[in-house]
Amino acid sequence: MPQPSRVEIPGPGRRDLAADVYRPDPGHALRTAVILLHGGAWRFGSRADMQPYGKILSGLGFLAIAAEYRLLGEAAYPAQLDDVRDVIAWVRAHAVEFDVDAAKIALEGFSAGGHLALLAAGTATEHPGSAVAAVVAFFAPPRLDGPAPPGMPSLAEGLLGPSPSAAAIRAASPLQHIGAGFPPTFLLGGMADFLVPPAATLELFHALVAAKAAVDLHLYHGHLHEFAMLPSMLEPVQAEVALFLKRAVVDPAGDRNENLTLNPFARPGWPGPPPGARTSNGS
């Protein structure tokens, strides 16, 4: 498989951000870009951590871009979120060069990266150019005001510094930005995750359902934080991500029409909503 190419993403008032671009085989390209955002408590980690995911997604037809964002220690929050917005805008501006549809840009984030992905999606109306077509969030904290994990500082202090205000905590919590028009979202978590417990992921799921967003949820029994990088999980889980993106971004009309055509429960005469009606999850 070809190695990724490195690009530099310029921006006002900061250094250039590096990104690794994993290109699909032109004969199998789906014209959809996936921006990969690493985890590491906003303070650690690297775009290089995304290499396995980028290779798998490109092999499945997606243009995968593992993007750098400035870490805490180099720049205080919200620099990290600003960087993600800049990356989205840059990918959209280069859509023709990458042979992707500018309306088909998704985010896939892990832990802190998932938090930033959800925040970017939820605040896109306030920041023109940063809208995305879908979000995939692995074990992402939906709120920062929960109890601190054992032996660790609170998420709020970890991101915002000592004694952050209640308003700052709310503003940095993805749960506060779930509303009408939130893009299709795939939430993945581990049932044994003590950093982002399943109850937190379920709270986010229910908020998305209430907002009528199209949302999928998969909680894996027995798994902890960062389970997605395990050798036995890596390819199967990314295949799930690819299926979600194909349904939600690549060809949502085809997915809907197949369901209405072939699923007998979607036909007239069965109890429930008529064909073509919006269901509670926004589909």
DRENVEX-951383 format. One record per residue (C-alpha): residue number from 0; residue in one letter; x, y, z. Coordinates in Angstrom, 2 decimals. Example, Ala and Ser with C-alpha at 12.3 -4.5 7.8 and 13.67 -1.06 7.14 Angstrom:
<nuzas>
num, residu, xx, yy, zz
0, A, 12.30, -4.50, 7.80 $
1, S, 13.67, -1.06, 7.14 $
</nuzas>
This chain:
<nuzas>
num, residu, xx, yy, zz
0, M, 0.00, 0.00, 0.00 $
1, P, 1.42, 3.44, -0.92 $
2, Q, 2.79, 5.56, 1.91 $
3, P, 0.91, 8.74, 2.82 $
4, S, 1.95, 12.08, 1.48 $
5, R, 2.66, 14.92, 3.89 $
6, V, 1.03, 18.31, 3.49 $
7, E, 1.22, 21.56, 5.44 $
8, I, -1.91, 23.47, 6.41 $
9, P, -1.29, 27.20, 6.84 $
10, G, -3.32, 29.38, 9.13 $
11, P, -3.45, 32.89, 10.55 $
12, G, -1.52, 33.56, 13.74 $
13, R, -0.08, 30.07, 14.17 $
14, R, 2.50, 27.76, 12.69 $
15, D, 1.62, 25.43, 9.81 $
16, L, -0.07, 22.18, 10.76 $
17, A, 1.21, 18.92, 9.30 $
18, A, -1.15, 16.27, 7.92 $
19, D, -0.70, 12.86, 6.35 $
20, V, -2.88, 12.09, 3.34 $
21, Y, -3.84, 8.47, 2.60 $
22, R, -5.24, 8.29, -0.91 $
23, P, -7.55, 5.52, -2.11 $
24, D, -7.08, 3.57, -5.31 $
25, P, -8.56, 5.88, -7.99 $
26, G, -10.61, 2.99, -9.33 $
27, H, -12.34, 2.49, -5.97 $
28, A, -12.50, 6.06, -4.63 $
29, L, -15.75, 7.07, -2.97 $
30, R, -15.04, 10.83, -3.27 $
31, T, -15.43, 11.16, 0.49 $
32, A, -12.80, 12.52, 2.90 $
33, V, -12.33, 11.45, 6.50 $
34, I, -10.27, 13.70, 8.78 $
35, L, -8.66, 11.63, 11.55 $
36, L, -8.09, 13.27, 14.96 $
37, H, -5.91, 11.49, 17.51 $
38, G, -6.49, 11.27, 21.24 $
39, G, -4.16, 11.91, 24.17 $
40, A, -6.04, 14.11, 26.67 $
41, W, -5.46, 17.14, 24.38 $
42, R, -1.86, 17.11, 25.63 $
43, F, -0.25, 14.05, 24.06 $
44, G, -0.49, 12.00, 20.91 $
45, S, 0.38, 12.52, 17.28 $
46, R, -1.12, 12.25, 13.82 $
47, A, 1.21, 9.25, 13.38 $
48, D, -1.08, 7.38, 15.80 $
49, M, -3.71, 7.45, 13.06 $
50, Q, -1.63, 5.56, 10.50 $
51, P, -3.43, 2.19, 10.92 $
52, Y, -6.83, 3.82, 10.56 $
53, G, -5.76, 5.90, 7.57 $
54, K, -4.43, 2.87, 5.73 $
55, I, -7.57, 0.83, 6.32 $
56, L, -9.95, 3.64, 5.32 $
57, S, -8.01, 4.44, 2.15 $
58, G, -8.13, 0.75, 1.28 $
59, L, -11.91, 0.94, 1.63 $
60, G, -12.15, 3.84, -0.82 $
61, F, -11.96, 6.89, 1.44 $
62, L, -9.46, 9.73, 1.33 $
63, A, -8.11, 9.73, 4.89 $
64, I, -6.28, 12.73, 6.32 $
65, A, -4.53, 12.36, 9.68 $
66, A, -4.29, 15.93, 10.88 $
67, E, -2.14, 17.57, 13.50 $
68, Y, -3.60, 20.00, 16.02 $
69, R, -1.61, 22.01, 18.54 $
70, L, -1.44, 20.32, 21.93 $
71, L, -1.84, 21.85, 25.35 $
72, G, 1.55, 23.09, 26.45 $
73, E, 2.09, 24.64, 23.05 $
74, A, -1.24, 26.46, 22.90 $
75, A, -4.12, 26.86, 25.33 $
76, Y, -7.64, 25.80, 24.50 $
77, P, -9.50, 26.65, 22.23 $
78, A, -6.50, 26.54, 19.87 $
79, Q, -7.09, 22.80, 19.39 $
80, L, -10.66, 23.36, 18.23 $
81, D, -9.61, 26.28, 16.03 $
82, D, -7.04, 24.01, 14.38 $
83, V, -9.67, 21.36, 13.62 $
84, R, -11.86, 24.01, 12.01 $
85, D, -8.89, 25.17, 9.93 $
86, V, -8.24, 21.61, 8.76 $
87, I, -11.87, 21.17, 7.70 $
88, A, -11.82, 24.42, 5.74 $
89, W, -8.49, 23.50, 4.13 $
90, V, -9.73, 20.08, 3.01 $
91, R, -12.85, 21.69, 1.55 $
92, A, -10.75, 24.24, -0.30 $
93, H, -8.64, 21.42, -1.81 $
94, A, -11.54, 19.09, -2.61 $
95, V, -10.97, 19.23, -6.36 $
96, E, -7.27, 18.48, -5.96 $
97, F, -8.12, 15.46, -3.77 $
98, D, -10.99, 14.35, -6.02 $
99, V, -13.54, 14.44, -3.21 $
100, D, -16.96, 16.03, -2.96 $
101, A, -16.65, 19.17, -0.83 $
102, A, -19.99, 18.29, 0.76 $
103, K, -18.71, 14.86, 1.81 $
104, I, -16.13, 15.57, 4.50 $
105, A, -16.40, 13.62, 7.75 $
106, L, -14.53, 13.63, 11.05 $
107, E, -13.31, 10.55, 12.91 $
108, G, -11.91, 11.31, 16.34 $
109, F, -10.59, 9.25, 19.22 $
110, S, -11.07, 10.30, 22.85 $
111, A, -9.86, 13.94, 22.95 $
112, G, -9.99, 13.93, 19.15 $
113, G, -13.59, 12.69, 19.30 $
114, H, -14.41, 15.48, 21.72 $
115, L, -12.99, 18.04, 19.29 $
116, A, -14.84, 16.42, 16.37 $
117, L, -18.18, 16.64, 18.20 $
118, L, -17.51, 20.24, 19.23 $
119, A, -16.54, 21.27, 15.69 $
120, A, -19.72, 19.72, 14.32 $
121, G, -21.92, 21.26, 16.99 $
122, T, -20.57, 24.79, 16.56 $
123, A, -20.27, 24.84, 12.77 $
124, T, -23.06, 27.38, 12.28 $
125, E, -20.98, 29.89, 14.26 $
126, H, -17.87, 29.23, 12.17 $
127, P, -18.52, 29.28, 8.42 $
128, G, -16.56, 26.72, 6.47 $
129, S, -16.27, 24.19, 9.28 $
130, A, -19.44, 22.17, 8.68 $
131, V, -19.01, 18.43, 8.17 $
132, A, -21.21, 15.72, 6.69 $
133, A, -20.79, 13.23, 9.55 $
134, V, -18.94, 12.53, 12.78 $
135, V, -17.46, 9.29, 14.10 $
136, A, -16.56, 9.62, 17.79 $
137, F, -14.71, 6.89, 19.66 $
138, F, -14.92, 7.02, 23.49 $
139, A, -15.33, 10.80, 23.41 $
140, P, -16.27, 12.70, 26.60 $
141, P, -19.63, 14.42, 26.00 $
142, R, -19.36, 16.71, 29.01 $
143, L, -16.53, 18.12, 31.11 $
144, D, -18.37, 18.55, 34.40 $
145, G, -18.47, 14.89, 35.39 $
146, P, -16.44, 13.30, 38.21 $
147, A, -12.71, 12.95, 37.69 $
148, P, -11.44, 9.50, 36.64 $
149, P, -9.63, 7.67, 39.47 $
150, G, -6.26, 9.26, 40.20 $
151, M, -6.65, 11.87, 37.47 $
152, P, -7.63, 15.56, 37.29 $
153, S, -11.10, 16.44, 36.13 $
154, L, -11.61, 16.69, 32.39 $
155, A, -12.52, 20.36, 32.81 $
156, E, -9.24, 21.20, 34.55 $
157, G, -7.32, 18.97, 32.19 $
158, L, -8.50, 20.98, 29.19 $
159, L, -9.27, 24.44, 30.58 $
160, G, -6.82, 24.76, 33.48 $
161, P, -7.38, 25.29, 37.21 $
162, S, -10.82, 26.41, 38.44 $
163, P, -12.56, 26.98, 35.10 $
164, S, -15.87, 28.82, 35.16 $
165, A, -19.15, 26.99, 34.78 $
166, A, -19.75, 28.88, 31.52 $
167, A, -16.38, 27.77, 30.11 $
168, I, -17.09, 24.17, 31.05 $
169, R, -20.48, 24.26, 29.35 $
170, A, -19.05, 25.85, 26.22 $
171, A, -16.40, 23.11, 25.94 $
172, S, -18.91, 20.26, 26.44 $
173, P, -20.24, 18.70, 23.20 $
174, L, -23.51, 17.83, 24.92 $
175, Q, -24.33, 21.54, 25.11 $
176, H, -24.10, 21.89, 21.33 $
177, I, -26.42, 19.12, 20.21 $
178, G, -29.36, 20.56, 18.31 $
179, A, -31.30, 20.67, 15.08 $
180, G, -29.14, 20.03, 12.05 $
181, F, -26.43, 18.08, 13.88 $
182, P, -24.80, 15.83, 11.25 $
183, P, -25.12, 12.03, 11.22 $
184, T, -23.07, 10.62, 14.07 $
185, F, -21.61, 7.23, 14.97 $
186, L, -20.75, 6.80, 18.66 $
187, L, -18.46, 3.95, 19.73 $
188, G, -17.42, 3.08, 23.25 $
189, G, -16.39, 0.31, 25.62 $
190, M, -18.66, -1.08, 28.29 $
191, A, -15.66, -1.33, 30.65 $
192, D, -14.36, 2.19, 29.93 $
193, F, -13.85, 4.00, 33.25 $
194, L, -12.57, 7.19, 31.59 $
195, V, -15.68, 7.70, 29.45 $
196, P, -18.28, 5.39, 31.03 $
197, P, -21.02, 3.92, 28.84 $
198, A, -23.60, 6.01, 30.71 $
199, A, -21.92, 9.16, 29.37 $
200, T, -22.00, 7.87, 25.80 $
201, L, -25.65, 6.88, 26.24 $
202, E, -26.46, 10.39, 27.46 $
203, L, -24.98, 11.80, 24.27 $
204, F, -26.83, 9.22, 22.18 $
205, H, -30.18, 10.18, 23.73 $
206, A, -29.47, 13.88, 23.17 $
207, L, -28.79, 13.20, 19.49 $
208, V, -31.99, 11.16, 19.18 $
209, A, -33.95, 13.99, 20.82 $
210, A, -32.43, 16.41, 18.30 $
211, K, -33.57, 14.07, 15.49 $
212, A, -30.00, 13.52, 14.33 $
213, A, -29.22, 10.32, 12.46 $
214, V, -27.19, 8.39, 15.02 $
215, D, -25.70, 4.92, 15.37 $
216, L, -24.32, 3.55, 18.65 $
217, H, -22.05, 0.59, 19.37 $
218, L, -20.88, -0.21, 22.90 $
219, Y, -18.47, -3.15, 22.94 $
220, H, -18.74, -5.43, 25.96 $
221, G, -15.57, -6.04, 27.94 $
222, H, -13.59, -3.25, 26.31 $
223, L, -11.77, -0.32, 27.88 $
224, H, -10.72, 3.06, 26.55 $
225, E, -8.70, 2.91, 23.29 $
226, F, -9.95, -0.55, 22.36 $
227, A, -10.09, 0.44, 18.68 $
228, M, -6.32, 0.04, 18.24 $
229, L, -6.25, -3.61, 19.34 $
230, P, -5.18, -5.92, 16.50 $
231, S, -8.34, -8.01, 16.78 $
232, M, -10.56, -4.91, 16.69 $
233, L, -8.83, -2.59, 14.24 $
234, E, -10.11, -3.85, 10.90 $
235, P, -13.61, -4.96, 12.01 $
236, V, -14.31, -1.66, 13.74 $
237, Q, -13.10, 0.41, 10.80 $
238, A, -15.30, -1.73, 8.55 $
239, E, -18.21, -0.61, 10.75 $
240, V, -17.11, 2.99, 10.36 $
241, A, -16.94, 2.56, 6.59 $
242, L, -20.45, 1.07, 6.52 $
243, F, -21.80, 3.99, 8.53 $
244, L, -20.11, 6.53, 6.25 $
245, K, -21.39, 4.81, 3.12 $
246, R, -24.95, 4.92, 4.49 $
247, A, -24.78, 8.44, 5.92 $
248, V, -22.48, 10.29, 3.52 $
249, V, -21.48, 8.39, 0.38 $
250, D, -24.96, 7.29, -0.71 $
251, P, -27.71, 8.05, 1.84 $
252, A, -30.39, 8.03, -0.86 $
253, G, -29.35, 4.55, -1.99 $
254, D, -29.43, 3.29, 1.59 $
255, R, -32.90, 4.74, 2.14 $
256, N, -34.28, 3.45, -1.15 $
257, E, -32.92, -0.04, -0.55 $
258, N, -34.63, -0.13, 2.81 $
259, L, -37.94, 1.11, 1.44 $
260, T, -37.78, -1.27, -1.50 $
261, L, -36.58, -4.49, 0.12 $
262, N, -37.47, -4.33, 3.82 $
263, P, -41.05, -5.62, 4.22 $
264, F, -41.46, -3.66, 7.46 $
265, A, -41.05, -0.43, 5.48 $
266, R, -43.95, -1.25, 3.15 $
267, P, -47.53, 0.01, 3.40 $
268, G, -49.72, -2.06, 5.66 $
269, W, -47.17, -2.69, 8.38 $
270, P, -47.54, -0.85, 11.70 $
271, G, -45.34, 2.17, 12.08 $
272, P, -44.40, 5.19, 9.96 $
273, P, -45.22, 5.11, 6.25 $
274, P, -42.40, 4.72, 3.71 $
275, G, -40.31, 7.84, 3.47 $
276, A, -41.35, 9.21, 6.86 $
277, R, -38.66, 10.42, 9.25 $
278, T, -38.16, 8.14, 12.21 $
279, S, -37.08, 9.11, 15.72 $
280, N, -33.41, 8.88, 14.81 $
281, G, -33.76, 11.29, 11.93 $
282, S, -33.35, 8.72, 9.13 $
</nuzas>
